[in-house]
Amino acid sequence: MKLKDEFSLRVTPNASRTELKEEDGKLKLYLQAVPEKGKANAAVIKFFKKEFNIKVEIKSGERSRDKVIRVL
């Protein structure tokens, strides 16, 4: 999978396991983290650092399941 400088991501917190999937042409990230006190957002950033060794930030959607992620 090739990542652009920015991409859209649908996050589903409180999932049974953490995994990234492509469904219907869209990226979906299932997280075990709960959506409280920024834990899910921190888990998104940590996931991309660990799995792809890239640093990302949440450009928009910090309080939404639909996020725009910027690769730094």
PyMOL Python script that loads the backbone (N, CA, C, O; Angstrom):
from pymol import cmd

cmd.read_pdbstr("""\
ATOM      1  N   MET A   1       0.837  -1.163   0.000  1.00  0.00           N
ATOM      2  CA  MET A   1       0.000   0.000   0.000  1.00  0.00           C
ATOM      3  C   MET A   1       0.887   1.234   0.000  1.00  0.00           C
ATOM      4  O   MET A   1       1.819   1.336   0.798  1.00  0.00           O
ATOM      5  N   LYS A   2       0.601   2.159  -0.884  1.00  0.00           N
ATOM      6  CA  LYS A   2       1.369   3.401  -0.983  1.00  0.00           C
ATOM      7  C   LYS A   2       0.548   4.525  -0.372  1.00  0.00           C
ATOM      8  O   LYS A   2      -0.612   4.725  -0.731  1.00  0.00           O
ATOM      9  N   LEU A   3       1.152   5.252   0.547  1.00  0.00           N
ATOM     10  CA  LEU A   3       0.455   6.342   1.214  1.00  0.00           C
ATOM     11  C   LEU A   3       0.832   7.674   0.598  1.00  0.00           C
ATOM     12  O   LEU A   3       1.988   7.893   0.237  1.00  0.00           O
ATOM     13  N   LYS A   4      -0.142   8.565   0.477  1.00  0.00           N
ATOM     14  CA  LYS A   4       0.079   9.909  -0.045  1.00  0.00           C
ATOM     15  C   LYS A   4       0.505  10.819   1.110  1.00  0.00           C
ATOM     16  O   LYS A   4       0.664  10.366   2.243  1.00  0.00           O
ATOM     17  N   ASP A   5       0.686  12.096   0.809  1.00  0.00           N
ATOM     18  CA  ASP A   5       1.015  13.056   1.859  1.00  0.00           C
ATOM     19  C   ASP A   5      -0.148  13.235   2.825  1.00  0.00           C
ATOM     20  O   ASP A   5       0.062  13.460   4.017  1.00  0.00           O
ATOM     21  N   GLU A   6      -1.359  13.137   2.322  1.00  0.00           N
ATOM     22  CA  GLU A   6      -2.559  13.200   3.146  1.00  0.00           C
ATOM     23  C   GLU A   6      -3.534  12.136   2.661  1.00  0.00           C
ATOM     24  O   GLU A   6      -3.617  11.846   1.468  1.00  0.00           O
ATOM     25  N   PHE A   7      -4.259  11.567   3.593  1.00  0.00           N
ATOM     26  CA  PHE A   7      -5.250  10.565   3.219  1.00  0.00           C
ATOM     27  C   PHE A   7      -6.374  10.543   4.236  1.00  0.00           C
ATOM     28  O   PHE A   7      -6.200  10.933   5.390  1.00  0.00           O
ATOM     29  N   SER A   8      -7.526  10.079   3.787  1.00  0.00           N
ATOM     30  CA  SER A   8      -8.694   9.960   4.654  1.00  0.00           C
ATOM     31  C   SER A   8      -8.670   8.598   5.329  1.00  0.00           C
ATOM     32  O   SER A   8      -8.179   7.613   4.778  1.00  0.00           O
ATOM     33  N   LEU A   9      -9.210   8.573   6.525  1.00  0.00           N
ATOM     34  CA  LEU A   9      -9.189   7.360   7.316  1.00  0.00           C
ATOM     35  C   LEU A   9     -10.443   7.308   8.165  1.00  0.00           C
ATOM     36  O   LEU A   9     -10.803   8.296   8.804  1.00  0.00           O
ATOM     37  N   ARG A  10     -11.099   6.182   8.177  1.00  0.00           N
ATOM     38  CA  ARG A  10     -12.263   5.960   9.051  1.00  0.00           C
ATOM     39  C   ARG A  10     -11.774   5.131  10.227  1.00  0.00           C
ATOM     40  O   ARG A  10     -11.234   4.042  10.034  1.00  0.00           O
ATOM     41  N   VAL A  11     -11.955   5.629  11.433  1.00  0.00           N
ATOM     42  CA  VAL A  11     -11.464   4.952  12.634  1.00  0.00           C
ATOM     43  C   VAL A  11     -12.641   4.354  13.392  1.00  0.00           C
ATOM     44  O   VAL A  11     -13.654   5.016  13.618  1.00  0.00           O
ATOM     45  N   THR A  12     -12.491   3.094  13.780  1.00  0.00           N
ATOM     46  CA  THR A  12     -13.482   2.429  14.612  1.00  0.00           C
ATOM     47  C   THR A  12     -12.803   2.039  15.921  1.00  0.00           C
ATOM     48  O   THR A  12     -12.072   1.051  15.975  1.00  0.00           O
ATOM     49  N   PRO A  13     -13.048   2.821  16.980  1.00  0.00           N
ATOM     50  CA  PRO A  13     -12.428   2.506  18.268  1.00  0.00           C
ATOM     51  C   PRO A  13     -13.157   1.367  18.973  1.00  0.00           C
ATOM     52  O   PRO A  13     -14.256   0.973  18.585  1.00  0.00           O
ATOM     53  N   ASN A  14     -12.515   0.852  20.017  1.00  0.00           N
ATOM     54  CA  ASN A  14     -13.102  -0.185  20.863  1.00  0.00           C
ATOM     55  C   ASN A  14     -13.348  -1.483  20.089  1.00  0.00           C
ATOM     56  O   ASN A  14     -14.299  -2.207  20.381  1.00  0.00           O
ATOM     57  N   ALA A  15     -12.496  -1.777  19.107  1.00  0.00           N
ATOM     58  CA  ALA A  15     -12.612  -3.002  18.309  1.00  0.00           C
ATOM     59  C   ALA A  15     -11.916  -4.152  19.042  1.00  0.00           C
ATOM     60  O   ALA A  15     -11.189  -3.932  20.010  1.00  0.00           O
ATOM     61  N   SER A  16     -12.144  -5.358  18.577  1.00  0.00           N
ATOM     62  CA  SER A  16     -11.549  -6.519  19.237  1.00  0.00           C
ATOM     63  C   SER A  16     -10.044  -6.605  19.002  1.00  0.00           C
ATOM     64  O   SER A  16      -9.314  -7.154  19.828  1.00  0.00           O
ATOM     65  N   ARG A  17      -9.577  -6.059  17.868  1.00  0.00           N
ATOM     66  CA  ARG A  17      -8.141  -6.007  17.609  1.00  0.00           C
ATOM     67  C   ARG A  17      -7.813  -4.798  16.745  1.00  0.00           C
ATOM     68  O   ARG A  17      -8.679  -4.253  16.063  1.00  0.00           O
ATOM     69  N   THR A  18      -6.552  -4.390  16.784  1.00  0.00           N
ATOM     70  CA  THR A  18      -6.105  -3.257  15.991  1.00  0.00           C
ATOM     71  C   THR A  18      -5.637  -3.749  14.638  1.00  0.00           C
ATOM     72  O   THR A  18      -4.725  -4.572  14.549  1.00  0.00           O
ATOM     73  N   GLU A  19      -6.266  -3.243  13.573  1.00  0.00           N
ATOM     74  CA  GLU A  19      -5.865  -3.614  12.219  1.00  0.00           C
ATOM     75  C   GLU A  19      -6.351  -2.583  11.216  1.00  0.00           C
ATOM     76  O   GLU A  19      -7.366  -1.918  11.418  1.00  0.00           O
ATOM     77  N   LEU A  20      -5.594  -2.469  10.126  1.00  0.00           N
ATOM     78  CA  LEU A  20      -5.913  -1.557   9.039  1.00  0.00           C
ATOM     79  C   LEU A  20      -6.448  -2.372   7.878  1.00  0.00           C
ATOM     80  O   LEU A  20      -5.839  -3.363   7.476  1.00  0.00           O
ATOM     81  N   LYS A  21      -7.584  -1.957   7.338  1.00  0.00           N
ATOM     82  CA  LYS A  21      -8.200  -2.658   6.209  1.00  0.00           C
ATOM     83  C   LYS A  21      -8.596  -1.649   5.139  1.00  0.00           C
ATOM     84  O   LYS A  21      -8.821  -0.471   5.416  1.00  0.00           O
ATOM     85  N   GLU A  22      -8.673  -2.145   3.915  1.00  0.00           N
ATOM     86  CA  GLU A  22      -9.241  -1.351   2.839  1.00  0.00           C
ATOM     87  C   GLU A  22     -10.584  -1.982   2.505  1.00  0.00           C
ATOM     88  O   GLU A  22     -10.648  -3.136   2.082  1.00  0.00           O
ATOM     89  N   GLU A  23     -11.652  -1.224   2.695  1.00  0.00           N
ATOM     90  CA  GLU A  23     -13.005  -1.714   2.438  1.00  0.00           C
ATOM     91  C   GLU A  23     -13.710  -0.722   1.526  1.00  0.00           C
ATOM     92  O   GLU A  23     -13.768   0.471   1.826  1.00  0.00           O
ATOM     93  N   ASP A  24     -14.234  -1.202   0.439  1.00  0.00           N
ATOM     94  CA  ASP A  24     -14.946  -0.353  -0.533  1.00  0.00           C
ATOM     95  C   ASP A  24     -14.083   0.809  -1.009  1.00  0.00           C
ATOM     96  O   ASP A  24     -14.588   1.910  -1.231  1.00  0.00           O
ATOM     97  N   GLY A  25     -12.785   0.568  -1.165  1.00  0.00           N
ATOM     98  CA  GLY A  25     -11.872   1.587  -1.653  1.00  0.00           C
ATOM     99  C   GLY A  25     -11.489   2.640  -0.628  1.00  0.00           C
ATOM    100  O   GLY A  25     -10.872   3.645  -0.979  1.00  0.00           O
ATOM    101  N   LYS A  26     -11.847   2.426   0.639  1.00  0.00           N
ATOM    102  CA  LYS A  26     -11.539   3.385   1.699  1.00  0.00           C
ATOM    103  C   LYS A  26     -10.728   2.703   2.788  1.00  0.00           C
ATOM    104  O   LYS A  26     -10.916   1.519   3.070  1.00  0.00           O
ATOM    105  N   LEU A  27      -9.824   3.463   3.399  1.00  0.00           N
ATOM    106  CA  LEU A  27      -9.025   2.925   4.500  1.00  0.00           C
ATOM    107  C   LEU A  27      -9.820   2.985   5.793  1.00  0.00           C
ATOM    108  O   LEU A  27     -10.427   4.005   6.121  1.00  0.00           O
ATOM    109  N   LYS A  28      -9.805   1.871   6.524  1.00  0.00           N
ATOM    110  CA  LYS A  28     -10.483   1.812   7.809  1.00  0.00           C
ATOM    111  C   LYS A  28      -9.508   1.225   8.823  1.00  0.00           C
ATOM    112  O   LYS A  28      -8.889   0.188   8.586  1.00  0.00           O
ATOM    113  N   LEU A  29      -9.386   1.907   9.951  1.00  0.00           N
ATOM    114  CA  LEU A  29      -8.502   1.467  11.010  1.00  0.00           C
ATOM    115  C   LEU A  29      -9.347   1.083  12.211  1.00  0.00           C
ATOM    116  O   LEU A  29     -10.063   1.907  12.780  1.00  0.00           O
ATOM    117  N   TYR A  30      -9.249  -0.181  12.583  1.00  0.00           N
ATOM    118  CA  TYR A  30      -9.938  -0.687  13.758  1.00  0.00           C
ATOM    119  C   TYR A  30      -8.960  -0.646  14.914  1.00  0.00           C
ATOM    120  O   TYR A  30      -7.855  -1.180  14.819  1.00  0.00           O
ATOM    121  N   LEU A  31      -9.365  -0.008  16.015  1.00  0.00           N
ATOM    122  CA  LEU A  31      -8.483   0.179  17.157  1.00  0.00           C
ATOM    123  C   LEU A  31      -9.076  -0.455  18.410  1.00  0.00           C
ATOM    124  O   LEU A  31     -10.287  -0.421  18.627  1.00  0.00           O
ATOM    125  N   GLN A  32      -8.205  -1.032  19.226  1.00  0.00           N
ATOM    126  CA  GLN A  32      -8.638  -1.524  20.528  1.00  0.00           C
ATOM    127  C   GLN A  32      -8.825  -0.372  21.508  1.00  0.00           C
ATOM    128  O   GLN A  32      -9.543  -0.512  22.498  1.00  0.00           O
ATOM    129  N   ALA A  33      -8.196   0.750  21.246  1.00  0.00           N
ATOM    130  CA  ALA A  33      -8.251   1.898  22.150  1.00  0.00           C
ATOM    131  C   ALA A  33      -9.673   2.453  22.250  1.00  0.00           C
ATOM    132  O   ALA A  33     -10.458   2.383  21.305  1.00  0.00           O
ATOM    133  N   VAL A  34      -9.969   2.996  23.406  1.00  0.00           N
ATOM    134  CA  VAL A  34     -11.284   3.594  23.636  1.00  0.00           C
ATOM    135  C   VAL A  34     -11.259   5.064  23.232  1.00  0.00           C
ATOM    136  O   VAL A  34     -10.214   5.711  23.302  1.00  0.00           O
ATOM    137  N   PRO A  35     -12.408   5.593  22.809  1.00  0.00           N
ATOM    138  CA  PRO A  35     -12.445   6.988  22.339  1.00  0.00           C
ATOM    139  C   PRO A  35     -12.666   7.990  23.471  1.00  0.00           C
ATOM    140  O   PRO A  35     -13.638   8.746  23.452  1.00  0.00           O
ATOM    141  N   GLU A  36     -11.778   7.996  24.443  1.00  0.00           N
ATOM    142  CA  GLU A  36     -11.906   8.965  25.520  1.00  0.00           C
ATOM    143  C   GLU A  36     -10.542   9.549  25.869  1.00  0.00           C
ATOM    144  O   GLU A  36      -9.529   8.850  25.861  1.00  0.00           O
ATOM    145  N   LYS A  37     -10.537  10.827  26.170  1.00  0.00           N
ATOM    146  CA  LYS A  37      -9.329  11.558  26.557  1.00  0.00           C
ATOM    147  C   LYS A  37      -8.200  11.445  25.524  1.00  0.00           C
ATOM    148  O   LYS A  37      -7.024  11.439  25.890  1.00  0.00           O
ATOM    149  N   GLY A  38      -8.556  11.357  24.235  1.00  0.00           N
ATOM    150  CA  GLY A  38      -7.556  11.336  23.168  1.00  0.00           C
ATOM    151  C   GLY A  38      -6.811  10.020  23.000  1.00  0.00           C
ATOM    152  O   GLY A  38      -5.826   9.963  22.264  1.00  0.00           O
ATOM    153  N   LYS A  39      -7.258   8.968  23.663  1.00  0.00           N
ATOM    154  CA  LYS A  39      -6.564   7.672  23.582  1.00  0.00           C
ATOM    155  C   LYS A  39      -6.621   7.079  22.183  1.00  0.00           C
ATOM    156  O   LYS A  39      -5.631   6.518  21.714  1.00  0.00           O
ATOM    157  N   ALA A  40      -7.751   7.192  21.512  1.00  0.00           N
ATOM    158  CA  ALA A  40      -7.877   6.640  20.159  1.00  0.00           C
ATOM    159  C   ALA A  40      -7.009   7.429  19.178  1.00  0.00           C
ATOM    160  O   ALA A  40      -6.379   6.837  18.302  1.00  0.00           O
ATOM    161  N   ASN A  41      -6.969   8.750  19.312  1.00  0.00           N
ATOM    162  CA  ASN A  41      -6.127   9.564  18.428  1.00  0.00           C
ATOM    163  C   ASN A  41      -4.650   9.230  18.633  1.00  0.00           C
ATOM    164  O   ASN A  41      -3.895   9.131  17.666  1.00  0.00           O
ATOM    165  N   ALA A  42      -4.245   9.058  19.871  1.00  0.00           N
ATOM    166  CA  ALA A  42      -2.858   8.678  20.153  1.00  0.00           C
ATOM    167  C   ALA A  42      -2.551   7.300  19.569  1.00  0.00           C
ATOM    168  O   ALA A  42      -1.443   7.057  19.090  1.00  0.00           O
ATOM    169  N   ALA A  43      -3.529   6.408  19.609  1.00  0.00           N
ATOM    170  CA  ALA A  43      -3.335   5.061  19.062  1.00  0.00           C
ATOM    171  C   ALA A  43      -3.190   5.093  17.541  1.00  0.00           C
ATOM    172  O   ALA A  43      -2.451   4.287  16.976  1.00  0.00           O
ATOM    173  N   VAL A  44      -3.884   6.012  16.876  1.00  0.00           N
ATOM    174  CA  VAL A  44      -3.753   6.167  15.423  1.00  0.00           C
ATOM    175  C   VAL A  44      -2.306   6.546  15.081  1.00  0.00           C
ATOM    176  O   VAL A  44      -1.689   5.931  14.211  1.00  0.00           O
ATOM    177  N   ILE A  45      -1.781   7.543  15.759  1.00  0.00           N
ATOM    178  CA  ILE A  45      -0.415   8.015  15.510  1.00  0.00           C
ATOM    179  C   ILE A  45       0.597   6.911  15.821  1.00  0.00           C
ATOM    180  O   ILE A  45       1.538   6.699  15.056  1.00  0.00           O
ATOM    181  N   LYS A  46       0.410   6.222  16.921  1.00  0.00           N
ATOM    182  CA  LYS A  46       1.311   5.137  17.324  1.00  0.00           C
ATOM    183  C   LYS A  46       1.272   3.979  16.321  1.00  0.00           C
ATOM    184  O   LYS A  46       2.306   3.382  16.019  1.00  0.00           O
ATOM    185  N   PHE A  47       0.079   3.664  15.806  1.00  0.00           N
ATOM    186  CA  PHE A  47      -0.073   2.575  14.843  1.00  0.00           C
ATOM    187  C   PHE A  47       0.768   2.817  13.595  1.00  0.00           C
ATOM    188  O   PHE A  47       1.492   1.925  13.151  1.00  0.00           O
ATOM    189  N   PHE A  48       0.676   4.019  13.027  1.00  0.00           N
ATOM    190  CA  PHE A  48       1.429   4.300  11.800  1.00  0.00           C
ATOM    191  C   PHE A  48       2.926   4.351  12.045  1.00  0.00           C
ATOM    192  O   PHE A  48       3.708   3.988  11.167  1.00  0.00           O
ATOM    193  N   LYS A  49       3.337   4.795  13.222  1.00  0.00           N
ATOM    194  CA  LYS A  49       4.762   4.805  13.559  1.00  0.00           C
ATOM    195  C   LYS A  49       5.291   3.376  13.676  1.00  0.00           C
ATOM    196  O   LYS A  49       6.372   3.066  13.175  1.00  0.00           O
ATOM    197  N   LYS A  50       4.533   2.519  14.333  1.00  0.00           N
ATOM    198  CA  LYS A  50       4.970   1.140  14.565  1.00  0.00           C
ATOM    199  C   LYS A  50       4.900   0.287  13.296  1.00  0.00           C
ATOM    200  O   LYS A  50       5.852  -0.425  12.978  1.00  0.00           O
ATOM    201  N   GLU A  51       3.799   0.353  12.583  1.00  0.00           N
ATOM    202  CA  GLU A  51       3.571  -0.528  11.435  1.00  0.00           C
ATOM    203  C   GLU A  51       4.287  -0.081  10.162  1.00  0.00           C
ATOM    204  O   GLU A  51       4.761  -0.917   9.392  1.00  0.00           O
ATOM    205  N   PHE A  52       4.370   1.230   9.936  1.00  0.00           N
ATOM    206  CA  PHE A  52       4.923   1.739   8.685  1.00  0.00           C
ATOM    207  C   PHE A  52       6.173   2.589   8.876  1.00  0.00           C
ATOM    208  O   PHE A  52       6.782   3.029   7.901  1.00  0.00           O
ATOM    209  N   ASN A  53       6.555   2.819  10.124  1.00  0.00           N
ATOM    210  CA  ASN A  53       7.716   3.644  10.462  1.00  0.00           C
ATOM    211  C   ASN A  53       7.622   5.040   9.837  1.00  0.00           C
ATOM    212  O   ASN A  53       8.598   5.574   9.310  1.00  0.00           O
ATOM    213  N   ILE A  54       6.410   5.611   9.915  1.00  0.00           N
ATOM    214  CA  ILE A  54       6.204   6.975   9.441  1.00  0.00           C
ATOM    215  C   ILE A  54       5.565   7.795  10.557  1.00  0.00           C
ATOM    216  O   ILE A  54       4.816   7.278  11.386  1.00  0.00           O
ATOM    217  N   LYS A  55       5.879   9.073  10.552  1.00  0.00           N
ATOM    218  CA  LYS A  55       5.311   9.975  11.532  1.00  0.00           C
ATOM    219  C   LYS A  55       4.121  10.671  10.892  1.00  0.00           C
ATOM    220  O   LYS A  55       4.225  11.213   9.792  1.00  0.00           O
ATOM    221  N   VAL A  56       2.991  10.654  11.587  1.00  0.00           N
ATOM    222  CA  VAL A  56       1.774  11.272  11.062  1.00  0.00           C
ATOM    223  C   VAL A  56       1.176  12.197  12.110  1.00  0.00           C
ATOM    224  O   VAL A  56       1.501  12.130  13.296  1.00  0.00           O
ATOM    225  N   GLU A  57       0.290  13.062  11.629  1.00  0.00           N
ATOM    226  CA  GLU A  57      -0.509  13.888  12.523  1.00  0.00           C
ATOM    227  C   GLU A  57      -1.937  13.875  12.019  1.00  0.00           C
ATOM    228  O   GLU A  57      -2.194  13.626  10.841  1.00  0.00           O
ATOM    229  N   ILE A  58      -2.850  14.141  12.912  1.00  0.00           N
ATOM    230  CA  ILE A  58      -4.257  14.219  12.534  1.00  0.00           C
ATOM    231  C   ILE A  58      -4.535  15.653  12.101  1.00  0.00           C
ATOM    232  O   ILE A  58      -4.543  16.572  12.920  1.00  0.00           O
ATOM    233  N   LYS A  59      -4.761  15.831  10.808  1.00  0.00           N
ATOM    234  CA  LYS A  59      -4.991  17.171  10.260  1.00  0.00           C
ATOM    235  C   LYS A  59      -6.381  17.667  10.624  1.00  0.00           C
ATOM    236  O   LYS A  59      -6.556  18.820  11.016  1.00  0.00           O
ATOM    237  N   SER A  60      -7.358  16.796  10.493  1.00  0.00           N
ATOM    238  CA  SER A  60      -8.729  17.160  10.874  1.00  0.00           C
ATOM    239  C   SER A  60      -9.470  15.915  11.326  1.00  0.00           C
ATOM    240  O   SER A  60      -9.115  14.791  10.969  1.00  0.00           O
ATOM    241  N   GLY A  61     -10.505  16.140  12.118  1.00  0.00           N
ATOM    242  CA  GLY A  61     -11.327  15.037  12.584  1.00  0.00           C
ATOM    243  C   GLY A  61     -10.919  14.479  13.931  1.00  0.00           C
ATOM    244  O   GLY A  61     -11.156  13.302  14.207  1.00  0.00           O
ATOM    245  N   GLU A  62     -10.309  15.300  14.779  1.00  0.00           N
ATOM    246  CA  GLU A  62      -9.875  14.798  16.080  1.00  0.00           C
ATOM    247  C   GLU A  62     -11.036  14.309  16.934  1.00  0.00           C
ATOM    248  O   GLU A  62     -10.852  13.437  17.784  1.00  0.00           O
ATOM    249  N   ARG A  63     -12.219  14.852  16.722  1.00  0.00           N
ATOM    250  CA  ARG A  63     -13.377  14.443  17.509  1.00  0.00           C
ATOM    251  C   ARG A  63     -14.392  13.673  16.661  1.00  0.00           C
ATOM    252  O   ARG A  63     -15.576  13.613  16.993  1.00  0.00           O
ATOM    253  N   SER A  64     -13.915  13.091  15.573  1.00  0.00           N
ATOM    254  CA  SER A  64     -14.776  12.376  14.638  1.00  0.00           C
ATOM    255  C   SER A  64     -14.138  11.045  14.274  1.00  0.00           C
ATOM    256  O   SER A  64     -12.930  10.867  14.430  1.00  0.00           O
ATOM    257  N   ARG A  65     -14.944  10.117  13.792  1.00  0.00           N
ATOM    258  CA  ARG A  65     -14.393   8.848  13.293  1.00  0.00           C
ATOM    259  C   ARG A  65     -13.715   9.028  11.934  1.00  0.00           C
ATOM    260  O   ARG A  65     -12.793   8.291  11.587  1.00  0.00           O
ATOM    261  N   ASP A  66     -14.185  10.018  11.171  1.00  0.00           N
ATOM    262  CA  ASP A  66     -13.598  10.311   9.866  1.00  0.00           C
ATOM    263  C   ASP A  66     -12.488  11.322  10.048  1.00  0.00           C
ATOM    264  O   ASP A  66     -12.731  12.442  10.499  1.00  0.00           O
ATOM    265  N   LYS A  67     -11.284  10.943   9.704  1.00  0.00           N
ATOM    266  CA  LYS A  67     -10.103  11.775   9.936  1.00  0.00           C
ATOM    267  C   LYS A  67      -9.333  11.986   8.638  1.00  0.00           C
ATOM    268  O   LYS A  67      -9.403  11.174   7.716  1.00  0.00           O
ATOM    269  N   VAL A  68      -8.606  13.081   8.589  1.00  0.00           N
ATOM    270  CA  VAL A  68      -7.630  13.327   7.520  1.00  0.00           C
ATOM    271  C   VAL A  68      -6.276  13.272   8.190  1.00  0.00           C
ATOM    272  O   VAL A  68      -5.999  14.012   9.135  1.00  0.00           O
ATOM    273  N   ILE A  69      -5.435  12.383   7.686  1.00  0.00           N
ATOM    274  CA  ILE A  69      -4.113  12.148   8.262  1.00  0.00           C
ATOM    275  C   ILE A  69      -3.058  12.744   7.337  1.00  0.00           C
ATOM    276  O   ILE A  69      -3.099  12.549   6.122  1.00  0.00           O
ATOM    277  N   ARG A  70      -2.119  13.468   7.921  1.00  0.00           N
ATOM    278  CA  ARG A  70      -1.003  14.056   7.160  1.00  0.00           C
ATOM    279  C   ARG A  70       0.283  13.327   7.536  1.00  0.00           C
ATOM    280  O   ARG A  70       0.607  13.174   8.714  1.00  0.00           O
ATOM    281  N   VAL A  71       1.011  12.877   6.504  1.00  0.00           N
ATOM    282  CA  VAL A  71       2.304  12.234   6.711  1.00  0.00           C
ATOM    283  C   VAL A  71       3.346  13.341   6.840  1.00  0.00           C
ATOM    284  O   VAL A  71       3.420  14.234   5.996  1.00  0.00           O
ATOM    285  N   LEU A  72       4.143  13.281   7.891  1.00  0.00           N
ATOM    286  CA  LEU A  72       5.166  14.308   8.130  1.00  0.00           C
ATOM    287  C   LEU A  72       6.508  13.890   7.561  1.00  0.00           C
ATOM    288  O   LEU A  72       7.484  14.632   7.670  1.00  0.00           O
TER     289      LEU A  72
END
""", "prot")
cmd.dss("prot")
cmd.show_as("cartoon", "prot")
cmd.util.cbc("prot")
cmd.orient("prot")
